[in-house]
Amino acid sequence: MVTVKANQIGDDVYDTAAPVTQSFTVNKASQIISFPSIANQNFGNPPVSLSAIASSGLSITYSVVSGPATIAGNLVTLTGLGTVTVRAIQNGDTNYLAATAVDNNFCTNVA
């Protein structure tokens, strides 16, 4: 809740006005995640760099939802063959609500 109080002390023409106080609530802003698709990969490729962004500019975290891969920061390392699902997450802060998580799928194939 934010409260603002306005005062007008008057001058030689106008009397002092009664102070006015107004209160209002500042709500958190919403945000969305843009997470470009990830091309299918060959097993043995170097780690894949992820590049999701939040409309708020806040940092994104990633997790492997399923499949043969691990995450370190924004790099996905392939650990086997199959379909990998990676999730991009932004939990919000004092100014922004959490964004809806976005999943991205790709396959790792035999090189």
N, C-alpha and C positions, 0 to 999 in steps of 0.2 A: 504494500500500500504506500503510495506517495501522497504527501500532503503539501500543497502550495498555499502560501498566505500572501495576499496582496494588500499593501498599505498605500494611502495617498494622504500626505500630511497637509495638503491645502496650501494656499498662498494668500496674498492680500486681496484676491477677488473671491476665492472659493474656500469654504470651510473644509476642515479635515473630514474625509470620508470614513465611514465605518469600515474596518478591515473585513476582507472577504477571504474565507478559507475554502479550498476545494480539495477533495481527495479522489484519487483514482488508482486503479490497479494496472500495472504494466505486466502483461502476459508474456510468457516465453514465445519466441518465434519458432515456426516450424522450419524444417530443413528436409532436403531429399539427397539421396546418394545416387550419383551417376557412376556406373560400373561397366566399362566397355567389355564386350565379349572377349573371351580368351580362345585363341585358335587351338585346335587339337595339337598335341605334342607327341614327339617321338621319345620313347623311353631312352634315357641316356643324354637327353638335351640338358644344357645348363639350366639352373633355376630360372623360373619365369617371373618377371617383374610385374606386379599388380599396380594398377593406376586409377583406382576409384577416387572420386572427390565428393565432398559434401558441399552443398550449396552455401552452407554457413562459413566454409573455409576451415572448419575444425578438422583435426586429423582423423583418419580412418584406421580402424584395426581390422584384422582379417583372421579367419579361422577356417580350418578344413572341416566341413560338415560330414563328408564321407569320401571314401576313395583313397587310393595309394599315393599320399602326398603329405608333406609336412610344411609348416609355415614358420618363417623367421622374418619378422618385420613385414616387408612387402614382397618377399621372395617365396615362391612355391617351389619346393624341391620334389621331384617325382621319385617315388619309391617303388613303383611297380606299374603293371598294366591295368587299365580299366577306366571307369568314369570317375572324375574328381569333381566334387562340389565345394566351391570356396564361397564363404560368406563375408561381405563387407559390412562393418558395423560402425555407427557413430552414436555414442550414448548421450550426447547433449552436454550442456553445462549450465551455468547460472542464467544465460541468456537464450539458450536454444533447447527445445524439446529433443528427445532422442529421435533419430531418423528411423524409418522402417528399414530393417536389414534387407540387403539385396544379395541373392545367390547367383552364382555363375557356374556353369558346368562346361567341362571339356573332357576329351578322352586322351589317354596316353596309349600310344600304339607301338608296335614293334618297329624299331628303326630300320 
